[in-house]
Amino acid sequence: MPSSVTALGQARSSGPGMAPSACCCSPAAVQRRLPILAWLPSYSLQWLKMDFVAGLSVGLTAIPQALAYAEVAGLPPQYGLYSAFMGCFVYFFLGTSRDVTLGPTAIMSLLVSFYTFHEPAYAVLLAFLSGCIQLAMGLLRLGFLLDFISYPVIKGFTSAAAVTIGFGQIKNLLGLQNIPRPFFLQVYHTFLRIAETSVGDAVLGLVCMLLLLVLKLMRDHVPPVHPEMPPGVRLSRGLVWAATTARNALVVSFAALVAYSFEVTGYQPFILTGETAEGLPPVQIPPFSVTTANGTISFTEMVQDMGAGLAVVPLMGLLESIAVAKAFASQNNYRIDANQELLAIGLTNMLGSLVSSYPVTGSFGRTAVNAQSGVCTPAGGLVTGVLVLLSLDYLTSLFYYIPKSALAAVIIMAVAPLFDTKIFRTLWRVKRLDLLPLCVTFLLCFWEVQYGILAGALVSLLMLLHSAARPETKVSEGPVLVLQPASGLSFPAAEALREEILSQALEVSPPRCLVLECTHVCSIDYTVVLGLGELLQDFQKQGVALAFVGLQVPVLRVLLSADLKGFQYFSTLEEAEKHLRQEPGTQPYNIREDSILDQKVALLKA
């Protein structure tokens, strides 16, 4: 809705560019920290209607997904529901996107299974510590650090996660039991024991997948409902829209009804979810120690056990959530504040740990449902959160009859779009070198997630450093040789630039004058200045000239401050060429014997 977009946008318009001297308690600052103050005063009955429908749609998607993702995380099913409601309430106050929904996701559940050893206490503590790290990053405005994780690395990780999660559900889809969780062992034992497939689970799982696929295709192809349509057409299309949007809940309910029907007859061909703890979770501090049969595991030992997970989980949670928020903000023409999003997700995980939640993040699938349902403000999340709480209080006894194969079908259909086959073709066409970090991340994530992400980030960083150390240069032959660096010059590039200039101008016979065209150079450092000073001396010894053109003011200021002997610069290339060909009337700006101070004054006046 345009008005809601405007209200949300106004709350963020002064965020990143706000003057440092602004009072932290000013109305604008308070509104930036509490985005709800931007849209709540103009909240309308029409928005309430749209938010209620959207929140209900997301809730019917979130409940079966939460049960399924708890299985991915290796935790009892109730922990998925414990993790599905806190984000709805926190984001209502702190969120800067009207579309985003926070809760358990497939990727976050996979990471939790890696680092918490299928122990609820570890998962809850990881949520608390991840929230602390994310909240600190938001308060310190460190959101820019996420920009150092390149898109190919993210795509490599998500594609590997889709394969890992999807294949991890094959055992439940086929009714296989006692399959080890490590990926390569899982693949080996699944194929080794394929003959033990339960026919009932396999048939039900495949039917559920087919139903989900058909309902999704219907959802994508059903035209939107318009007010000018006849009432009968509006009603029929509205029913189709509702059924296809809540397809996860419908398919899981159908599977549970089938399983219950068999249970009544005394024969059960499916593996069921089983008992789910009833009632709301108790409010308590996260477990900072765990008592086992072998003694007590201290907080320090728990932190050591989780290891790299304390970096990987909060980092990937932030990446996933902000990527989702940015995608829908761009699609729906509004802005988000990345640092405010860090605060929202950090506080969600911290408070969620008080109600036994494991780490959560922004869900792309449920956010898409939210946006397609016409949500107007983050208030839609309140309906979703209440629906999850009601299911915990009144429906947990019914979850007993949900077949695991049906939940496996829900997970597989949810993660299938994460495997992006198009990215490989796109990078091959656009820039093949970017396939390197993507493939490194993709392959190593099957071994250890942290190694895959770290290796991919390092490869991306090396590529970035290489481009800084060896910037592209354009050489133009003419009356005077012109060399144009394509970007800023920093100390790793000093030697490469020197070698390029020497090979083009001084190591030829006879030596040639050269113009360094610096239009694209926006910054230089002291190492580069020293290198340029040595080059000027080399040119003077050879009896030729080195001139500079197109210097931006910050770069010119640095070079003038260095007081380089023989330094001369011109405003245009034509002036430089005329001077180097010794034509009259084209003196460089420092050809006179003025002091460096006088030249700075002249520069500032110009």
Backbone hydrogen bonds, N-H to C=O, Kabsch-Sander energy under -0.5 kcal/mol:
donor,donor_aa,acceptor,acceptor_aa,energy
5,V,1,M,-2.2
6,T,2,P,-2.4
7,A,3,S,-2.3
8,L,4,S,-2.5
9,G,5,V,-2.6
10,Q,6,T,-2.5
11,A,7,A,-1.2
12,R,8,L,-0.6
12,R,9,G,-1.0
13,S,9,G,-1.0
15,G,12,R,-1.8
18,M,15,G,-1.6
22,A,19,A,-1.9
26,S,23,C,-1.4
30,V,26,S,-2.6
31,Q,27,P,-2.4
32,R,28,A,-1.8
33,R,29,A,-1.9
34,L,30,V,-2.0
36,I,93,F,-1.4
37,L,34,L,-2.2
38,A,35,P,-1.9
39,W,35,P,-0.9
40,L,36,I,-2.4
42,S,39,W,-0.6
43,Y,40,L,-1.8
48,L,44,S,-2.0
49,K,45,L,-2.1
50,M,46,Q,-2.2
51,D,47,W,-3.1
52,F,48,L,-2.3
53,V,49,K,-2.0
54,A,50,M,-2.4
55,G,51,D,-2.9
56,L,52,F,-2.3
57,S,53,V,-2.2
58,V,54,A,-2.6
59,G,55,G,-2.3
60,L,56,L,-2.1
61,T,57,S,-1.0
62,A,58,V,-3.0
63,I,59,G,-2.1
65,Q,61,T,-1.5
66,A,62,A,-2.8
67,L,63,I,-1.8
68,A,64,P,-2.0
69,Y,65,Q,-3.1
70,A,66,A,-1.6
71,E,67,L,-0.9
72,V,68,A,-1.3
73,A,69,Y,-2.3
74,G,70,A,-0.5
74,G,71,E,-0.8
75,L,70,A,-2.8
79,Y,76,P,-1.7
80,G,77,P,-1.2
81,L,77,P,-0.9
82,Y,78,Q,-2.5
83,S,79,Y,-1.2
84,A,81,L,-1.4
88,C,85,F,-0.5
89,F,85,F,-1.2
90,V,86,M,-2.4
91,Y,87,G,-2.3
92,F,88,C,-0.8
93,F,89,F,-0.7
93,F,90,V,-1.0
94,L,90,V,-2.2
95,G,91,Y,-2.1
103,G,361,T,-2.4
109,S,105,T,-2.3
110,L,106,A,-2.1
111,L,107,I,-2.2
112,V,108,M,-2.3
113,S,109,S,-2.0
114,F,110,L,-1.4
115,Y,111,L,-1.9
116,T,112,V,-1.6
119,E,116,T,-2.2
123,A,119,E,-2.0
124,V,120,P,-2.5
125,L,121,A,-2.2
126,L,122,Y,-2.5
127,A,123,A,-1.7
128,F,124,V,-1.9
129,L,125,L,-2.6
130,S,126,L,-2.6
131,G,127,A,-2.3
132,C,128,F,-2.1
133,I,129,L,-2.2
134,Q,130,S,-2.7
135,L,131,G,-2.8
136,A,132,C,-2.3
137,M,133,I,-2.2
138,G,134,Q,-1.9
139,L,135,L,-2.5
140,L,136,A,-2.2
141,R,138,G,-1.0
142,L,137,M,-3.1
145,L,142,L,-1.8
146,L,143,G,-1.5
147,D,144,F,-1.6
148,F,145,L,-1.6
149,I,146,L,-1.6
150,S,148,F,-0.8
154,I,150,S,-2.0
155,K,151,Y,-2.8
156,G,152,P,-2.4
157,F,153,V,-2.3
158,T,154,I,-2.7
159,S,155,K,-2.3
160,A,156,G,-2.0
161,A,157,F,-2.7
162,A,158,T,-2.2
163,V,159,S,-1.9
164,T,160,A,-2.7
165,I,161,A,-3.1
166,G,162,A,-2.5
167,F,163,V,-2.7
168,G,164,T,-1.8
169,Q,165,I,-0.8
169,Q,166,G,-1.0
170,I,167,F,-1.4
171,K,167,F,-0.5
173,L,169,Q,-2.4
174,L,170,I,-2.3
175,G,171,K,-0.5
176,L,171,K,-2.9
186,Q,182,P,-2.8
187,V,183,F,-2.5
188,Y,184,F,-2.2
189,H,185,L,-2.8
190,T,186,Q,-2.2
191,F,187,V,-2.0
192,L,188,Y,-2.1
193,R,189,H,-1.9
194,I,191,F,-0.9
196,E,193,R,-1.9
197,T,194,I,-1.5
198,S,174,L,-3.0
199,V,197,T,-0.6
202,A,198,S,-2.5
203,V,199,V,-2.6
204,L,200,G,-2.5
205,G,201,D,-2.9
206,L,202,A,-2.4
207,V,203,V,-2.4
208,C,204,L,-2.5
209,M,205,G,-2.2
210,L,206,L,-2.3
211,L,207,V,-2.6
212,L,208,C,-2.5
213,L,209,M,-2.2
214,V,210,L,-2.6
215,L,211,L,-2.6
216,K,212,L,-2.1
217,L,213,L,-2.4
218,M,214,V,-2.4
219,R,215,L,-2.3
220,D,216,K,-2.1
221,H,217,L,-1.3
222,V,218,M,-1.6
229,M,226,H,-1.7
234,R,230,P,-2.5
235,L,231,P,-2.5
236,S,232,G,-2.3
237,R,233,V,-2.6
238,G,234,R,-2.2
239,L,235,L,-2.3
240,V,236,S,-2.2
241,W,237,R,-2.6
242,A,238,G,-2.4
243,A,239,L,-2.6
244,T,240,V,-2.6
245,T,241,W,-2.3
246,A,242,A,-2.1
247,R,244,T,-1.0
250,L,246,A,-2.3
251,V,247,R,-2.8
252,V,248,N,-2.4
253,S,249,A,-2.3
254,F,250,L,-2.5
255,A,251,V,-2.4
256,A,252,V,-2.6
257,L,253,S,-2.3
258,V,254,F,-2.1
259,A,255,A,-2.6
260,Y,256,A,-2.6
261,S,257,L,-2.1
262,F,258,V,-1.9
263,E,259,A,-2.2
264,V,260,Y,-2.1
265,T,261,S,-1.1
266,G,262,F,-0.6
266,G,263,E,-0.9
267,Y,262,F,-1.8
272,L,270,F,-0.6
273,T,402,I,-2.2
274,G,400,Y,-1.7
279,G,392,L,-1.6
284,Q,282,P,-0.7
284,Q,354,L,-2.5
288,F,286,P,-0.7
290,V,297,I,-2.1
292,T,290,V,-0.6
292,T,295,G,-3.4
295,G,292,T,-1.5
297,I,290,V,-3.8
298,S,296,T,-0.6
302,M,298,S,-2.2
303,V,299,F,-2.5
304,Q,300,T,-2.2
305,D,301,E,-2.3
306,M,302,M,-2.1
307,G,303,V,-1.6
309,G,306,M,-2.5
310,L,307,G,-1.8
311,A,308,A,-1.8
312,V,308,A,-2.9
313,V,309,G,-2.1
315,L,311,A,-1.6
316,M,312,V,-2.9
317,G,313,V,-2.3
318,L,314,P,-2.2
319,L,315,L,-2.5
320,E,316,M,-2.6
321,S,317,G,-2.2
322,I,318,L,-2.8
323,A,319,L,-2.3
324,V,320,E,-2.0
325,A,321,S,-2.4
326,K,322,I,-2.8
327,A,323,A,-2.1
328,F,324,V,-2.1
329,A,325,A,-2.1
330,S,326,K,-2.4
331,Q,327,A,-1.9
332,N,328,F,-2.2
333,N,330,S,-0.6
334,Y,329,A,-2.4
338,A,336,I,-0.7
341,E,337,D,-2.1
342,L,338,A,-1.7
343,L,339,N,-1.6
344,A,340,Q,-2.2
345,I,341,E,-2.6
346,G,342,L,-2.4
347,L,343,L,-2.6
348,T,344,A,-2.0
349,N,345,I,-2.1
350,M,346,G,-2.2
351,L,347,L,-2.8
352,G,348,T,-2.5
353,S,349,N,-1.6
354,L,351,L,-1.1
355,V,352,G,-1.7
356,S,353,S,-1.1
357,S,352,G,-2.2
361,T,103,G,-2.1
362,G,317,G,-0.5
363,S,101,T,-2.3
364,F,362,G,-0.6
367,T,363,S,-1.8
368,A,364,F,-2.2
369,V,365,G,-1.8
370,N,366,R,-2.3
371,A,367,T,-2.6
372,Q,368,A,-2.7
373,S,369,V,-1.5
374,G,371,A,-1.5
375,V,370,N,-1.7
380,G,377,T,-1.6
381,G,378,P,-1.7
382,L,379,A,-1.3
383,V,379,A,-0.8
384,T,380,G,-1.5
385,G,381,G,-2.9
386,V,382,L,-2.4
387,L,383,V,-2.2
388,V,384,T,-2.2
389,L,385,G,-2.2
390,L,386,V,-2.5
391,S,387,L,-2.1
392,L,388,V,-2.0
393,D,389,L,-1.9
394,Y,390,L,-2.4
395,L,391,S,-1.9
396,T,391,S,-0.6
398,L,395,L,-1.4
399,F,395,L,-0.9
399,F,396,T,-0.5
400,Y,397,S,-0.6
401,Y,398,L,-1.3
402,I,399,F,-1.6
404,K,271,I,-2.8
406,A,403,P,-0.6
407,L,403,P,-1.5
408,A,404,K,-2.3
409,A,405,S,-1.8
410,V,406,A,-1.9
411,I,407,L,-2.3
412,I,408,A,-2.7
413,M,409,A,-2.3
414,A,410,V,-1.5
415,V,411,I,-2.4
416,A,412,I,-1.5
418,L,415,V,-1.5
419,F,415,V,-0.6
419,F,416,A,-1.3
420,D,418,L,-1.1
421,T,419,F,-1.0
424,F,421,T,-0.6
425,R,421,T,-1.0
426,T,422,K,-2.8
427,L,423,I,-2.6
428,W,424,F,-1.9
429,R,425,R,-1.7
430,V,426,T,-2.9
431,K,427,L,-1.3
434,D,431,K,-1.3
435,L,432,R,-1.8
436,L,433,L,-1.6
438,L,434,D,-1.2
439,C,435,L,-2.8
440,V,436,L,-2.5
441,T,437,P,-2.3
442,F,438,L,-2.6
443,L,439,C,-2.6
444,L,440,V,-2.3
445,C,441,T,-1.8
446,F,443,L,-1.0
447,W,444,L,-1.1
448,E,444,L,-2.2
452,G,448,E,-2.1
453,I,449,V,-2.5
454,L,450,Q,-2.5
455,A,451,Y,-2.8
456,G,452,G,-2.4
457,A,453,I,-2.5
458,L,454,L,-2.4
459,V,455,A,-2.5
460,S,456,G,-2.3
461,L,457,A,-2.4
462,L,458,L,-2.7
463,M,459,V,-2.2
464,L,460,S,-2.2
465,L,461,L,-2.8
466,H,462,L,-2.5
467,S,463,M,-1.9
468,A,464,L,-1.6
469,A,465,L,-2.6
470,R,466,H,-2.2
474,K,484,Q,-2.6
475,V,473,T,-0.5
476,S,482,V,-3.2
481,L,513,C,-1.0
482,V,476,S,-2.4
483,L,515,V,-2.7
484,Q,474,K,-2.9
486,A,472,E,-2.6
489,L,523,S,-1.9
490,S,488,G,-0.5
493,A,490,S,-2.1
494,A,490,S,-0.5
494,A,491,F,-1.1
497,L,493,A,-2.5
498,R,494,A,-2.2
499,E,495,E,-2.6
500,E,496,A,-2.1
501,I,497,L,-2.5
502,L,498,R,-2.7
503,S,499,E,-2.4
504,Q,500,E,-1.7
505,A,501,I,-2.5
506,L,501,I,-0.7
506,L,502,L,-0.9
507,E,502,L,-2.7
512,R,505,A,-2.4
514,L,545,A,-2.3
515,V,481,L,-2.8
516,L,514,L,-0.5
516,L,547,A,-3.2
517,E,483,L,-2.3
517,E,515,V,-0.9
518,C,516,L,-0.8
518,C,549,V,-3.1
521,V,518,C,-1.3
522,C,520,H,-0.8
529,V,525,D,-2.0
530,L,526,Y,-2.5
531,G,527,T,-2.1
532,L,528,V,-2.5
533,G,529,V,-2.2
534,E,530,L,-2.1
535,L,531,G,-2.0
536,L,532,L,-2.4
537,Q,533,G,-1.7
538,D,534,E,-2.3
539,F,535,L,-2.7
540,Q,536,L,-2.1
541,K,537,Q,-2.2
542,Q,538,D,-1.5
543,G,539,F,-0.5
543,G,540,Q,-0.9
544,V,539,F,-2.3
547,A,514,L,-2.3
548,F,568,Q,-2.0
549,V,516,L,-2.1
550,G,570,F,-1.0
552,Q,521,V,-0.6
556,L,552,Q,-2.9
557,R,553,V,-2.6
558,V,554,P,-1.6
559,L,555,V,-2.2
560,L,556,L,-2.6
561,S,557,R,-2.0
562,A,558,V,-1.3
563,D,559,L,-0.6
563,D,560,L,-1.1
564,L,559,L,-0.8
567,F,564,L,-1.5
570,F,548,F,-2.5
576,A,572,T,-1.6
577,E,573,L,-2.6
578,K,574,E,-2.4
579,H,575,E,-2.3
580,L,576,A,-2.7
581,R,577,E,-1.5
582,Q,579,H,-2.2
583,E,578,K,-2.9
586,T,583,E,-0.6
589,Y,569,Y,-2.0
591,I,588,P,-1.6
599,Q,595,S,-1.9
600,K,596,I,-2.1
601,V,597,L,-2.2
602,A,598,D,-2.5
603,L,599,Q,-2.5
604,L,600,K,-2.7
605,K,601,V,-2.3
606,A,602,A,-2.1
